């Protein structure tokens, strides 16, 4: 239909009175096959062969190798409502950065709203749940001495006292002091932890502090190679590498052993505090797939109240 409209406009401009009702009449009038113009770059030339009724495309330059677009199935995703996030997949086998392709990231995980109050609740919870107060003060019965009455009950005009270890005395025992050890453990609500991970990952991606690599294999176990790689790519003073398994490649495990600001972590240990503590977060493609699978399951599960009630009485 678009071809018929264009030919009708051309006939009006050049004074042609021929009415084109269908594409067959156009072919009979012009005596050649009509082809829609194929997509081509500015450096391509189209040659019409009227004898064979075909169109030949000649490229002046050979096509260049483009980055691979990695196709991934995004579950629970409606492209009409939200756009998928994208990130480059980089390499670790050379110091120089090389783009291997683009990967789609689920907007519910890497494009969530940055809920700073939920991120703060996660950080406070992680700092408190492992904190134990060991302070312990002695009562009047645990203090040494104080068994004899300091002076008679009557006759001296003084206040009545039965022991010098009474809480009223300076060196007496404490009446209601701390009796540690006391734990500050409490369990943060389940979905606050889930949304805290999503919000932190989204903030990291928005600030360009989240990198995705194909694997964690590096060619050398020398720590200097890893330090040069981090410095050349400007990843900051602290980097956290995350893989889907706790069995890390040998070279990167030996290289990070003596570098205290570059750490390795399996995916099941990923948490909000560690992501904020390190300046750059590096995930493998396998870790991204498994991370999205786990978080999307909890965000869209139909028994959402079951994990929420698990620790409802765990607050101290």
C-alpha positions in Angstrom: 0.0 0.0 0.0 2.8 2.4 0.7 4.3 1.7 -2.7 0.9 2.5 -4.4 0.6 5.7 -2.4 4.1 6.9 -3.5 3.4 6.1 -7.1 0.1 7.9 -7.0 1.9 11.0 -5.6 4.5 10.8 -8.4 1.8 10.5 -11.1 0.1 13.6 -9.7 3.3 15.5 -9.8 4.2 14.6 -13.4 0.6 14.9 -14.7 -0.1 11.2 -15.2 -3.8 10.4 -15.4 -3.3 6.7 -14.9 -5.1 5.4 -11.8 -3.2 2.6 -10.0 -5.7 0.3 -8.3 -3.4 -2.5 -7.4 0.2 -3.5 -7.7 -0.5 -5.6 -10.8 -1.6 -2.5 -12.7 1.6 -0.8 -11.7 3.7 -3.6 -13.0 1.8 -3.7 -16.3 2.2 0.1 -16.7 5.9 0.4 -15.9 6.9 -3.0 -17.5 9.1 -4.1 -14.6 8.9 -5.6 -11.2 8.5 -3.1 -8.3 10.6 -4.0 -5.2 10.5 -2.1 -1.9 13.9 -0.6 -1.1 15.8 -2.9 1.2 17.6 -1.5 4.3 21.1 -0.4 3.5 23.7 1.9 4.9 24.8 5.1 3.3 27.8 3.3 1.7 25.7 0.7 -0.1 24.7 1.0 -3.8 21.5 -0.6 -5.3 21.6 -1.7 -8.9 18.2 -2.6 -10.6 18.3 -5.4 -13.0 15.2 -5.1 -15.1 15.9 -8.2 -17.2 16.0 -10.5 -14.2 13.6 -8.3 -12.2 15.9 -8.4 -9.2 17.7 -5.9 -7.0 21.4 -6.3 -6.4 23.1 -4.7 -3.4 26.8 -3.9 -3.6 28.7 -2.9 -0.4 31.6 -0.6 -0.8 33.2 -1.8 2.5 33.1 -5.1 4.3 30.9 -5.1 7.4 32.8 -4.7 10.7 32.5 -7.1 13.6 29.9 -5.8 16.0 29.5 -6.6 19.7 27.4 -9.7 20.4 23.9 -9.0 21.8 23.3 -11.7 24.3 19.7 -12.8 24.2 18.2 -13.8 27.6 14.6 -14.7 28.5 13.3 -12.2 31.0 10.6 -13.8 33.1 7.7 -11.7 34.5 8.6 -8.9 32.1 6.2 -6.7 30.2 8.1 -4.6 27.6 5.0 -2.3 27.2 5.2 -1.1 30.8 9.0 -1.1 31.6 12.1 -1.1 29.5 14.8 -3.7 30.1 18.1 -2.4 31.4 21.3 -3.2 29.4 24.9 -3.5 30.4 28.2 -4.4 28.7 29.8 -7.8 29.2 33.5 -7.3 29.7 36.6 -9.6 29.7 39.2 -10.3 32.4 41.8 -12.1 30.3 43.6 -8.8 29.4 44.3 -5.6 31.2 42.8 -3.6 28.4 39.0 -3.5 28.5 37.2 -5.3 25.7 33.4 -5.3 25.1 32.1 -8.8 24.4 28.5 -7.9 24.0 25.3 -6.4 25.5 23.1 -8.2 28.0 19.5 -7.5 29.0 18.9 -7.0 32.7 15.4 -7.4 34.3 14.0 -4.0 35.3 12.5 -5.4 38.5 15.9 -6.3 39.8 18.3 -3.8 38.2 15.8 -0.9 37.6 14.0 -0.7 40.9 13.3 2.5 42.7 16.2 3.4 45.0 14.5 3.0 48.4 17.1 4.5 50.6 15.2 3.9 53.8 15.1 0.1 53.0 18.8 0.1 52.2 19.5 1.9 55.5 17.3 -0.6 57.4 19.4 -3.5 55.9 22.7 -1.8 56.8 21.6 -1.2 60.4 20.3 -4.8 60.7 23.5 -6.3 59.4 25.6 -4.2 61.9 23.4 -5.1 64.9 22.4 -8.8 64.4 26.0 -10.0 65.1 26.7 -7.4 67.9 26.9 -8.8 71.5 27.1 -6.5 74.5 29.5 -8.1 77.0 29.2 -5.5 79.7 28.4 -7.0 83.2 28.3 -5.1 86.4 28.3 -6.7 89.9 25.4 -6.5 92.3 25.7 -5.9 96.0 25.9 -9.7 96.6 28.8 -10.1 94.1 30.9 -7.3 95.5 33.7 -8.2 97.9 33.2 -7.2 101.5 30.2 -5.4 103.0 29.1 -8.2 105.4 29.4 -6.2 108.6 27.1 -3.4 109.5 29.1 -0.1 109.2 27.8 1.4 112.5 25.0 0.8 115.0 21.4 1.4 114.0 20.8 4.1 116.6 22.7 6.5 118.8 25.1 8.2 116.3 22.7 10.4 114.4 23.7 8.9 111.1 21.5 7.3 108.4 20.7 3.7 108.7 22.9 1.3 106.6 23.4 -2.4 106.7 26.3 -2.8 104.2 29.0 -0.7 102.6 28.2 -2.5 99.3 24.7 -1.1 99.1 23.8 0.6 95.7 23.6 3.8 97.8 27.4 3.8 98.4 30.0 4.9 95.9 31.8 1.6 95.7 28.6 -0.4 96.2 27.0 -2.8 93.7 24.8 -1.8 90.8 21.1 -2.3 91.3 19.9 -2.6 87.6 23.1 -2.6 85.6 23.9 -4.6 82.4 24.1 -8.3 83.0 25.7 -9.4 79.7 26.3 -11.0 77.4 23.3 -9.6 75.6 22.6 -10.1 71.9 21.1 -7.4 69.7 19.9 -10.0 67.1 16.6 -9.4 65.4 15.4 -10.6 62.0 14.5 -8.0 59.5 11.2 -8.6 57.6 11.7 -10.9 54.7 10.6 -8.6 51.9 12.7 -5.7 53.3 15.7 -7.9 52.7 14.5 -8.8 49.2 13.7 -5.2 48.2 17.0 -4.1 49.8 19.0 -6.3 47.4 17.0 -5.0 44.4 17.4 -1.4 45.4 21.1 -1.7 46.0 21.7 -3.5 42.7 19.7 -0.8 40.9 21.7 2.0 42.6 25.0 0.3 41.6 24.0 -0.1 38.0 22.7 3.5 37.8 26.0 4.8 39.2 28.0 2.7 36.7 29.5 0.7 39.7 28.2 -2.6 38.5 30.2 -4.6 36.0 29.4 -7.8 34.3 32.1 -10.2 33.0 31.9 -13.6 31.2 34.0 -15.5 33.7 36.5 -14.9 36.5 39.3 -16.7 34.8 42.5 -14.5 34.6 45.7 -15.6 32.9 48.0 -15.1 35.8 48.0 -15.6 39.6 50.2 -12.6 40.1 48.5 -9.9 42.3 50.1 -7.2 40.2 48.1 -8.2 37.1 44.8 -7.9 39.0 45.8 -4.5 40.5 46.8 -3.2 37.0 43.5 -4.4 35.6 41.5 -2.6 38.3 43.5 0.6 38.0 43.3 0.6 34.1 39.5 0.2 34.2 39.1 2.7 37.1 37.1 0.4 39.3 38.1 2.2 42.4 40.0 1.2 45.5 37.8 -1.8 46.5 36.2 -4.4 44.2 33.9 -7.3 45.0 33.9 -10.2 42.6 30.8 -12.5 42.8 30.3 -15.8 41.1 27.5 -18.3 41.2 29.6 -20.9 43.0 31.9 -20.9 46.0 34.5 -22.7 44.0 36.5 -19.9 42.5 39.1 -20.2 39.6 42.6 -20.9 40.9 44.4 -17.8 39.5 42.0 -15.2 40.8 41.8 -17.0 44.2 45.6 -16.8 44.6 45.8 -13.2 43.3 43.3 -11.9 45.7 44.7 -13.7 48.7 47.2 -10.9 49.4 45.1 -8.0 48.3 42.8 -7.0 51.1 40.7 -4.5 49.1 39.7 -7.0 46.4 37.5 -9.8 47.6 35.7 -12.8 46.3 32.2 -13.9 47.3 29.8 -16.6 46.2 26.3 -15.6 45.1 24.6 -17.0 48.2 26.5 -14.6 50.4 25.7 -11.4 48.5 24.3 -8.8 50.8 23.5 -5.1 50.9 26.4 -4.1 53.3 29.1 -5.8 51.2 27.8 -4.2 48.0 27.9 -0.7 49.6 31.3 -1.3 51.3 33.0 -2.0 48.0 33.2 0.7 45.3 32.7 -1.7 42.4 30.6 -4.8 42.1 31.6 -7.4 39.4 29.1 -10.1 38.6 29.6 -13.0 36.2 26.9 -13.9 33.6 26.1 -17.1 35.5 25.7 -15.1 38.7 23.3 -12.7 37.0 21.2 -15.5 35.7 20.9 -17.2 39.1 20.4 -13.9 40.9 17.5 -12.9 38.7 16.0 -16.3 39.0 16.1 -16.2 42.9 14.9 -12.6 43.3 12.1 -12.9 40.7 10.8 -16.0 42.4 10.5 -14.2 45.8 9.0 -11.1 44.2 6.3 -13.0 42.4 5.6 -16.0 44.7 2.0 -16.8 45.6 2.8 -17.8 49.2 4.3 -14.5 50.1 3.1 -14.6 53.7 4.9 -17.9 54.5 8.4 -16.4 54.6 7.2 -13.2 56.1 5.8 -15.0 59.2 8.8 -17.2 59.7 10.6 -14.8 62.1 7.7 -12.5 63.2 8.5 -13.2 66.9 12.3 -12.9 66.6 12.5 -9.2 67.6 14.4 -8.7 70.9 
